[in-house]
Amino acid sequence: MKKIYIDFEMNMPSARNKRDMLNADIIAIGAIQYDTDTGEIEEFKSLIKPVSSQYIYPHIQALTQINQEDLEKAPTYEEVMRKFKKWLGIFSQIEGIYTFGNLDLTCFNNTDKKSAKKYNHPRFINNIKSLFVDIKDKYLDYGIKCMNYISLKNLLECANLEFKGDAHDPLYDAYNLYILDDVLQESEDIRNLLIIKDFVRAPFSTINENLEANFKKYINNFYANKNKYNEEDMSIEVIKTLRQYLQSIQDIDIYNIDVLRDINRKLDTIDKIKNLECGYFYLIENLYFDIKDLLEDLMLYKLNKEEYKEELKNIVTLFDEDLSYENIDRSCFLEKSC
C-alpha cells in the first residue's frame, strides 16, 4: 500500500476571506509517495499555470518565492494533473492522500472544476476525492485539537523534530507532513504531549500564570529523558489549574447561554485530557462528568443560582476528597501556581 502526502501553493488575495479562498488558483503542487511495504519514498513537484488570474499577488510571491516569469513558463493544470495521476499509480493501492487542513482539497476541487469547464477536459479529482484525509481530522480521534490552530512547523517543533527545507515549498511541506504523521502514528507519548498542549492556553493559562512555563519545563525534560519533571508533575499542574477554574465559575450568570456554551467548550478540552493514561490525569474523569451533569441541568433551567453554587461546591468537595486520597498537596491550589 501507499500513502500520499500532498501540499498546494495557491494564488489568492486573502486567506481570511471565504470567497477569495474559493476563487484561489493552484500555482504549485508537491507530493510524497510513501510505500508502506518497502519504505521507499518518491517525489512529485511542479509549478502550475493559473487557470484564472494570470498575475501573482505580491504577498504570495514573497511567501512562496514563485514569480510572474515562473508562472508564465509553467505547464497548464491539465498537463500537470495527467502526470500526477500517472505518478499516483493504481488507486486501489493508495491508503490515503493526506493534507494539512481542508483548504488544499477545497482549492484543488475548485481549480479542477474551473479548468475542466474552461478547457473541456475530464475532472481529475472525481475518482481520488474519497481518498483524501485531513491530518487534523485524523488526530482529532486521538484527542489532539491543537492541530487546528498551530502551524505544521510548530507542531514538528513540539514533537522535537526539525522542519526540513523551506516553508511554503510544496514538496518540503508534503515531506514534513509525512514526518509529522509518522511520528504521531508511532508515538503515543508525543500524542499525549500535544493533548496537554491543547490545554495550555487561555483561559487556563490565564488562570494559572505558571502553566505555560511548567509545560515548557515538562517538554524539555520529556525529550531530555530526565525524571525531574515528569507526567505526575504536569498532571498535578493541570489539576491545580482545573481546581482554580472551578473557583472562577462560581459567580457566573447561569441564565447567559453564551457563558454556558463557553463552559461546554472547556469541557471538550477536559474530556480529552482526562483520558491520558499517565500521571494523575485519571482523577479528572469524575470531575468532568460531574461538571457535565451540572451544565446539562443549567441548560435545562433545572437549577436556580443558589442551587447551582451549592452543586458546584459539592463537586469541589468531592474533587478535593479524590485529591486527598492520592495525597496530593492542595495548599497552594487557590493561589498563583507555586
PyMOL commands that set and color helices and strands:
alter all, ss='L'
color gray80, all
select helices_A, chain A and resi 18-22+58-64+68-73+77-88+91-93+103-119+129-131+135-140+146-148+152-158+170-186+188-199+204-207+211-223+231-248+257-273+281-299+305-325
alter helices_A, ss='H'
color red, helices_A
select strands_A, chain A and resi 2-11+25-35+41-47+94-99+132-134
alter strands_A, ss='S'
color yellow, strands_A
deselect
rebuild
show_as cartoon
